[in-house]
């Protein structure tokens, strides 16, 4: 066995009814409470062990949180009630360095999660993680590089996470891109760019995350984990002159339903959250590439002469008269995690703009 196979198994062996211990891989340990072969691990491991050495694989440090595992100075937050649904669980948020993703990262940490901020902008991800850790006075976040449209990059991200903390309890597939334009004019290059990130990226992240979660579940067959993709209200109804984006999001709902039926045997729940428009984020408000600018330039809003005109047009479409915020989306994610009897669902968070039949 390899370290990336042993670490999730150890996390599964320490399952306490909600989550397992953080498991940190070290190539060698001077002393370990348990020295064994990979074949002996499940039989010889005892709850409460803090260090394990596996012949031919390496050493592993265990603890309730990351700081506890690494140096025995635990500062575990005592979150109770419904807010504890992700407490001391490992979460990953792709596209987490900015926009919706950053909002989700911050809210998950508030609820006690240890979060990996995965982004092509790895410097931004690491800077955000360092800031969050300094603010908390503990290790709450890590920055990690990923291009979700590249399989080697996705696999490297998952391997890095597993060797750092042992496994993944919640994977939030948030990374997404948008290119607006008429079907009569859009280039194949732009269409494939949107599809590669929004659709294929979700497939690749699920492909490489699911085996880790399955390994965590194996010792008890009772370890529930979650994959949640952040889709869009455009996954629930078409979007004029925005077919590449809407099509990729409609497609992701099909993947969610299909993956949910397959992965339920490993206690992996797969759901999607379909937010309304995050008007204040870079996707909409970037002055050069944001949707307000794109829609103005493509003439999507009749009569609009300025970016402000476009924004007012879209705000008026929402019954609740505002855009969506990060905490709106995170509440839906937490619902998907807490609800053990729900998988394969598309959860709208649209301020009433799109309502399901």
N, C-alpha and C positions, 0 to 999 in steps of 0.2 A: 504494500500500500504506500501511497504518497502522503505527504503532509496535508495536501488539500483534500484528501479523503479521510484522514484520521481526525482532523480538527472538527468537521461537522458531526462526526460520530461522537466525539467527546461532548460537544454541545448537547447532543441528543441524550447522552447518558446522564447529564446533569439536569435534565428537564424537571422543573418543580411544579408543573401544572399549568404554567403560563409561558415560561421561556427557560432556556438553558444558561449556563455560565458563559462569560466571555472566555475565549480560549486563544491564547497568544502563542504563536509558534516561535521557538528558539531552536537553532540548529543543534546546540548542545546545552545541557544543564549539568552543573557540577554535582548537584544532589537532587534527587527526586523521590517523592513518597512512593511512587510505583515505577518499577522497571519491568518491562514485559515486551513480548512480541506483539505484532499487530493482531495476530490470531487470538492471543490471550486477553486482549484489552477489555472486551465487554465482560468477560467472566471475572476478571480480577479487579476491575475498577470499583471503588466504593465512593458513595456520596460524601462530599466534604473534602476530597483530596484537592490540593492546590498545585501539585506538580506531577507530571507524568513524563517518563522517558520511554520511547518506543524504539526497539532495536531496528537499526537500519533506516529510521525515519527522522528522528530528532526528538526534541523536548517540547513540552507544552506547559504553559502557566495558566492557571484557572482562577477566576474570581467573579464576584457578583457584578462588578463593573470593570472597566479597563484599568483604572488606576489601582484597584484592588488586585487584579491579576498581575500587573507588572511590578508593583512595589509594596503591596500590602497596605496602602494608605487609602482605604475606601472612604468615599464621601457620598454614599448612595442616598439618593433622594427618596424620601418616604412619601410617595404619592398614593392616595387611596381613592376608592370609589371608581366611577366611570372614567375619570381622568387618568387612571393607571393602566389603561388598555395597552399602551406601548412602553410603559415604564421599564427601563433597563433592557429593552429589546433593541436589536440592531436593525436600523433602517437605511436604505439607500435611496437617494433622490437624484435621478439624472437631470441634467439641465438645472442643477441646484444652485449655481453661483449667482443667479440674478432672476428678476421677474417673479412669475408664479412660483418657480422652483425655490427661490430664496425664501419666499413667504412660507412655503410648506416646511422647509428645513427649520426655520425659526419656531414654528408652531409645534412641530414634532419634538424638538428639544425642550420646549416649555412643558410638554407632556411626559418628559423623562426619557426619551429615546436617545440612543447613541447613533448619530447620523453620519453617513458617508455622503459628502457633497461631490457628485460625479459630474464632470463637465469637460468640454473641449478646452475651455478657459481654465486650465488647471491652476494657474497662478491666482486667478480670482477665487477659485474654490478653496485653495489653501489659505488665502488671506482671510476669507470669511470664516473658515474653521478656526484659525488662530484667534480672531477677534471674539468669536463665541466662546472659545475655551478660556481666554483671558477674563472675559466678563463673568463666567461661571466659577472660575477658580478650580476647574476640574476638566477632564477630557470628555467633551460632549460631541466633538465632531472631528472628522478627517476630510481632507481634500484629496481627490483621486482623479486621474485623467481618464477620459473615455471619449471615443467617437462611436456613437451607438450604431452607426451605419457600417462599421468595420468589424468583422467578426473577431479578428485577432485582438483588437482593442478591447472589445467587450469581454472576451475570455481573460485577458490580462487584468482587467478591472476586478472581475469576480475572484480570480486567484489571489490578488493582493488583499481584498477584503477578507477572504477566508483565512489567510495566513495571519492577518492582523487581529481578528476577533473571533474566528471560529465558524462563522455562519451568517445567515441573513434571515431575519424574521419578517421583514416587510420591504418589498422592493417597489418603489414608486417610479414608474416609467413616465417621466414628465417631459423629457427632451422633445422638442418639436420645432418645426419651421413652417413658414407659410410664404408662398409666392402667389399673389393675386393676379388674375388676368383672364381674358376671354379665351374660351376653348378655340376660337378661330385664330388666335394669335400666339398662345403660349407655346414656347419651345419644348421639345422633348426633354432637353437637358434640365429645364426648370421643373417640369412635371416629375421626372425621375428623382430630382433632388428632394422634393417634398415627400415622395413615396418612400425613398430610401430611409429617411430619418423617421418619419411618423409611423410607417407601417412595418417595414423590414426591421427597423431599429427595435421596435417592441418585440417582434419575433426573436431576434438575436438575444435580447436581454432575458426573455423568458427561457429560451433554450439553455442558456448557461447558468441561470439562477435555479431553475427547477431541480436539477440533480443535487444541488447543495441542500435545498430544503427537504428533498426526499431522504437524504442521508441523515438529517437531523431527526426526522420522524421515525426512522427505522427502529431504534431501540425500544420505543414505547408504543408506536402506532397511534399516538394521541397528541402529537406535537403539531398544532395548527400554525400555518404560515400564510402569508398573503402577498399576492402580486396585484398591484393596482396601477392601471395606466390612466394618465390624465388625457382625456380625449377633448371633446368640445361639444357645445350645442350644435355645431355643424356635423356631428355624428348622428344627430337625431332628425335633422331636416336639411335639405339642400341649401347651398349658398351661391347666390348669383355671382358670376364671374370669379368664382373661387372654387372651381371643381376639383383641382388637384388636392387642395387641403381637405375639403369635405369628403372626397372619395377616400383619402387615406384614413380619415377618422371613421367613416362608415365601415371601412374594411377592418379597422382595429376592433370594432365591436364584434365582428364575426370571429376574429381571433380570440377575443375574450371568452365568448360563448364556447368555442371549440376547445380551447385550452382548459377551461373550467371543467368540462365534462371528462377530459383526459386525466387531469392532475388531481382530481378530487380523491382518487385512491391513495394519494400520498398526503392527504390532509392539506393540500395547497389550494386555497381559495383564490379565484381570479375574478376581479371586478374592474369596472371602469367608472371614473367620475367625469361627467360632462359639464364643464363650467361654462357660464356665460362669459362675456367679454371683460378682460382685465385691462381696462382703459388706461390705467396709470403705469403699466409696465412697458418695457421696451418694445414688445411685439406690436403694441398699438402706437405708442407715443414717441418712439425714436424719430427724430426730425428728418432723417435721411431715408431710413428703410422701414419705418413703422407703417402699420396698416392705415392709419389716418392719411399719411402721405401717399401711400400706394393707391388707396381708394380715390383720393383726390385726383391723382394723375391718370388713373384709368377711367375716370368718369363714372364710377359706380354709384355715386350719390348725385342724382339729377339736381342741377342748380347750385351745387356747392362751389364756392369760390375760394374758400380757405380751409385749412385744417380744422379750425374751430367750428366751421359749418358742418364738417363731416362728423366731428365728435358729438355735436348737439343732435344730429340726426340719429346717431346710434343710441345715445342716452335715452331718447324719446321712445325707443323700441322696447325698453325694459319697464314692465309695470312697477317695479320697485325704484325706478328712477336713478339707478346707479349701476356702476360696473361691479364685477365680482372681485373679491379680495382673497388673499391667500388663506385667511382663517376660515372663510366660507368653504373652500375646497378641503382644507385639512379636517374639518368636522365631518365631511362626507367620507374621507379616508378612514378616520377613526371609527365611524359607524361600520364600514365594511370590515374592519379588523375585529371589532367587538361582536358583530353579528355572526355567530358560528354557523347559522343555518341560512346562509345567503352566498351564492356564488354565480358567476356568469351574468351579473346584472350591470346595467348602465344607469348610473345615478345622476339625474339632472340637478345642477346647481346654477340656475339661470335667472333667478329673480322673477320667475313667472313668465319669462319670454318664450320658453318652449315648455309645453306641458304634455306629458305622456297620456295616451288614451287608456 
